[in-house]
Amino acid sequence: MLMNRKQKGVTLIEILVSVVIFSVGLLGLAGMQLNSIRFNESASVRGHAVFLASEMADRMRARPDGVDLDKFSLEECAPKPPATSCEDPEVADLADWLENVRAQLPSGGGSVDIEGNRVTITVNWSEERLQDGASQTISIVTRM
């Protein structure tokens, strides 16, 4: 008679355990997806920064009258709005480029440092969703 006694409630416990295990797995997948989205956004912003730095180097090389490295400075038009009242085309190019950097990157900024014929183009931005808004920088060094 003891052999014919049926177990009651065991399948319910098995189902609850399997639901808990399945839920933990789904939470892990959701966390991985969230990280993937954040890292993808970070890579996209970094790609934009590289493109913008390369664009400035190309603008400098593309000057039809050659590169006058002494003119790539915003000091002349600093008190005036950028790209509207800068006389030299080089300065207007630089002001336009900085405007693009600020528009396309979160807290974006940039600079062009010139030493002789060596040009260092630096682009910086903040990673708002990654590392608590840590500042990121990329630099391209080229010779003109």
Secondary structure, 3 states (H helix, E strand, C coil): CCCCCCCCCHHHHHHHHHHHHHHHHHHHHHHHHHHHHHHHHHHHHHHHHHHHHHHHHHHHHCCCCCCCHHHCCCHHHCCCCCCCCCCCHHHHHHHHHHHHHHHHCCCCEEEEEEECCEEEEEEEEEECCCCCCEEEEEEEEEEC
